[in-house]
């Protein structure tokens, strides 16, 4: 069953100026998304950040998908 990104990604104004990050870390979701956009595999990202899991990386993608569906009410 897929991980809900809201269970994995958090934001706190006192940490990283409120940037969305992986809970329990100081790793911003944007950093993981940047690595994925550069063509790195989850395994390559995990080798650089051993505390991350595949589920956390997938949650970053789900978070980005949710943001892309944001609609402004006119």
Beta strands, then each sheet from edge to edge (+ up, - down):
strand 1: 9-10
strand 2: 21-22
sheet 1: 1+ 2-
end
